[in-house]
């Protein structure tokens, strides 16, 4: 279930912890944090890489 909108999120059978998936309802990017049971958190925004 999406932590933002409670929609059911389906993932491939071979999904791994740390992978990012998108909620089909609200479009938020989710990070897989547990497999049994399947749990997600809202993925932190990607930081800019300025090449420093």
Z-matrix of the N, CA and C atoms (Angstrom, degrees):
N
C 1 1.460
C 2 1.532 1 108.99
N 3 1.324 2 113.66 1 139.74
C 4 1.462 3 119.84 2 178.37
C 5 1.536 4 109.27 3 -71.42
N 6 1.341 5 117.75 4 129.94
C 7 1.465 6 119.63 5 179.10
C 8 1.528 7 113.05 6 -70.27
N 9 1.328 8 118.11 7 -14.67
C 10 1.463 9 121.38 8 179.43
C 11 1.519 10 112.57 9 -87.23
N 12 1.362 11 116.36 10 -46.59
C 13 1.467 12 118.51 11 -171.87
C 14 1.531 13 113.31 12 -126.10
N 15 1.320 14 118.03 13 1.80
C 16 1.466 15 124.10 14 179.10
C 17 1.529 16 113.90 15 65.79
N 18 1.332 17 117.51 16 18.65
C 19 1.465 18 120.28 17 176.28
C 20 1.527 19 109.70 18 -75.51
N 21 1.319 20 115.49 19 153.03
C 22 1.455 21 121.03 20 176.18
C 23 1.528 22 107.95 21 -75.84
N 24 1.350 23 115.91 22 128.18
C 25 1.459 24 121.58 23 179.93
C 26 1.517 25 107.70 24 -113.08
N 27 1.318 26 116.42 25 122.22
C 28 1.470 27 119.47 26 177.95
C 29 1.527 28 109.02 27 -98.43
N 30 1.318 29 114.87 28 145.05
C 31 1.464 30 121.19 29 -179.55
C 32 1.527 31 108.78 30 -131.62
N 33 1.327 32 117.11 31 158.18
C 34 1.467 33 119.54 32 176.53
C 35 1.526 34 110.98 33 -63.95
N 36 1.329 35 116.92 34 156.59
C 37 1.465 36 121.30 35 179.98
C 38 1.523 37 112.47 36 -60.61
N 39 1.339 38 117.36 37 -28.43
C 40 1.462 39 120.56 38 -176.12
C 41 1.531 40 113.24 39 -97.60
N 42 1.338 41 117.11 40 21.62
C 43 1.463 42 120.55 41 179.24
C 44 1.527 43 109.20 42 -63.28
N 45 1.331 44 116.11 43 146.99
C 46 1.471 45 122.22 44 -179.88
C 47 1.514 46 109.98 45 -121.78
N 48 1.334 47 115.08 46 157.70
C 49 1.465 48 120.12 47 174.84
C 50 1.517 49 109.28 48 -58.00
N 51 1.305 50 116.65 49 139.79
C 52 1.457 51 121.75 50 178.31
C 53 1.521 52 113.76 51 93.05
N 54 1.334 53 117.56 52 -12.21
C 55 1.458 54 119.89 53 178.51
C 56 1.524 55 110.18 54 -71.76
N 57 1.321 56 115.17 55 153.91
C 58 1.455 57 121.32 56 177.98
C 59 1.521 58 109.27 57 -105.85
N 60 1.329 59 115.29 58 136.38
C 61 1.460 60 122.24 59 176.50
C 62 1.522 61 107.17 60 -133.50
N 63 1.318 62 116.28 61 162.31
C 64 1.456 63 120.13 62 -179.30
C 65 1.518 64 110.16 63 -112.12
N 66 1.310 65 115.95 64 137.74
C 67 1.465 66 120.92 65 176.60
C 68 1.527 67 108.57 66 -69.73
N 69 1.337 68 117.58 67 129.31
C 70 1.461 69 120.15 68 -179.43
C 71 1.527 70 113.61 69 -70.95
N 72 1.322 71 117.82 70 -19.23
C 73 1.471 72 120.95 71 -177.70
C 74 1.524 73 112.78 72 -91.63
N 75 1.334 74 117.08 73 -55.49
C 76 1.470 75 119.84 74 -174.26
C 77 1.525 76 113.12 75 -101.88
N 78 1.347 77 117.54 76 -11.83
C 79 1.456 78 121.01 77 175.32
C 80 1.513 79 115.56 78 81.80
N 81 1.326 80 118.08 79 1.09
C 82 1.457 81 120.59 80 -179.61
C 83 1.533 82 109.45 81 -68.82
N 84 1.343 83 116.24 82 146.65
C 85 1.453 84 121.02 83 178.20
C 86 1.528 85 108.48 84 -85.80
N 87 1.329 86 115.77 85 130.07
C 88 1.462 87 121.90 86 -175.97
C 89 1.513 88 110.47 87 -118.25
N 90 1.328 89 115.92 88 145.38
C 91 1.460 90 121.82 89 175.05
C 92 1.515 91 108.76 90 -106.18
N 93 1.332 92 116.42 91 132.35
C 94 1.458 93 121.64 92 176.88
C 95 1.532 94 107.57 93 -75.07
N 96 1.335 95 117.17 94 118.98
C 97 1.463 96 120.66 95 -178.95
C 98 1.520 97 112.80 96 -109.69
N 99 1.329 98 118.15 97 -13.93
C 100 1.463 99 121.76 98 177.26
C 101 1.529 100 108.22 99 -154.61
N 102 1.336 101 115.09 100 147.61
C 103 1.461 102 120.03 101 -178.54
C 104 1.515 103 113.11 102 -101.88
N 105 1.307 104 118.69 103 -35.38
C 106 1.469 105 122.79 104 -178.43
C 107 1.517 106 109.42 105 -130.24
N 108 1.277 107 120.46 106 98.27
C 109 1.465 108 128.21 107 -5.05
C 110 1.524 109 110.60 108 -76.07
N 111 1.325 110 116.27 109 158.19
C 112 1.455 111 123.00 110 -179.23
C 113 1.529 112 109.17 111 -66.41
N 114 1.354 113 115.30 112 124.29
C 115 1.472 114 119.91 113 179.84
C 116 1.518 115 109.11 114 -136.48
N 117 1.326 116 115.53 115 148.48
C 118 1.460 117 122.43 116 -179.47
C 119 1.518 118 110.08 117 -127.67
N 120 1.327 119 115.14 118 156.25
C 121 1.461 120 122.23 119 164.90
C 122 1.517 121 106.26 120 -126.87
N 123 1.325 122 116.95 121 159.24
C 124 1.455 123 120.65 122 174.68
C 125 1.523 124 106.58 123 -69.13
N 126 1.327 125 116.63 124 125.86
C 127 1.463 126 121.56 125 -177.03
C 128 1.528 127 109.56 126 -66.44
N 129 1.331 128 116.36 127 138.13
C 130 1.465 129 118.67 128 176.95
C 131 1.527 130 109.49 129 -66.89
N 132 1.325 131 117.12 130 149.22
C 133 1.466 132 119.02 131 179.77
C 134 1.526 133 110.65 132 -64.19
N 135 1.333 134 115.73 133 143.77
C 136 1.456 135 120.21 134 178.70
C 137 1.507 136 108.75 135 -70.78
N 138 1.339 137 115.92 136 135.81
C 139 1.456 138 119.58 137 178.58
C 140 1.516 139 109.63 138 -87.24
N 141 1.321 140 115.62 139 149.55
C 142 1.458 141 121.00 140 178.81
C 143 1.517 142 109.83 141 -68.60
N 144 1.334 143 116.02 142 140.01
C 145 1.464 144 121.35 143 174.63
C 146 1.518 145 107.42 144 -105.75
N 147 1.304 146 115.50 145 105.93
C 148 1.455 147 120.29 146 -176.64
C 149 1.515 148 111.92 147 -90.05
N 150 1.340 149 118.43 148 6.70
C 151 1.455 150 121.36 149 176.87
C 152 1.513 151 114.32 150 72.46
N 153 1.298 152 116.50 151 26.43
C 154 1.477 153 120.23 152 -179.17
C 155 1.498 154 110.79 153 -89.68
